[in-house]
Amino acid sequence: MERIIIISSTNRPASNTFRVCKIYKDILSSINIESEILDLCELPENVAFAEVHGKRTEGYAKLLEKWVSPNTKFIFVAPEYNGSFPGILKVFLDSVHPKEWMDKFACLVGVSNGRAGNLRGMEHLTGVLNYLKMNVYHNKLPISSIDKLLDENGAFNHPEQVRVCKLQLEGFLKFISSR
C-alpha cells in the first residue's frame, strides 16, 4: 500500500494540529501503514502570490511532486480558524491544479479548543474537496477541547480519544481499499 499523507493544515509553528498529526502517524505506524506529515509551515511565505494562477517556482514544483502528485490518500487535520479551516489550507489547495486531486481519497480530522471540534470547518472543507472530485470518507472526527486532551509530551491523555482515532483510521483504510 502506498503511503498516506497527513496534512497539518495550519502554518502555525508548534501547533496542536501538528501534535495530532504525529499521533495519527504513530497509530498508522503501529499497524504497519507508511505515512508522512506535510506541515504547511513548509510552504513558501509568498505561496499566495508566487504559486497560483499557473505560476510555479522550481522549489514549489518539487514540493508538489513529493507530497501531492504521486499520492492518493490524504488525512487533513484541520484546526478551527474563524468558524472554518485555515486560509493557508485553501491557498494550498488552490495552488494545485484540480486534476491533481481528482479521484484521490481524504479523511478529515477537526481540531478545536472549543466544543464542536471544527465541525463547521470540516463541512466547508468537505465542500471544497468534493468540488475537486476527491472521495471524502464519511466519518469526520471532531476533536474538541484539544488543549485539555494533550499531555506535556503531545500525546492524548484520554484512552477514549485514542480509541476513536483508531476506529476512524480503520474505517478509512477499509474505505480506500474498497475502491
Secondary structure, 3 states (H helix, E strand, C coil): CCCEEEEECCCCCCCHHHHHHHHHHHHHHHCCCCEEEEEHHHCCCCHHHHCCCCCCCHHHHHHHHHHCCCCCEEEEEEECECCECCHHHHHHHHHCCHHHCCCCEEEEEEECCCCCCCHHHHHHHHHHHHHCCCEECCCCEEECCHHHHECCCCCECCHHHHHHHHHHHHHHHHHHHCC
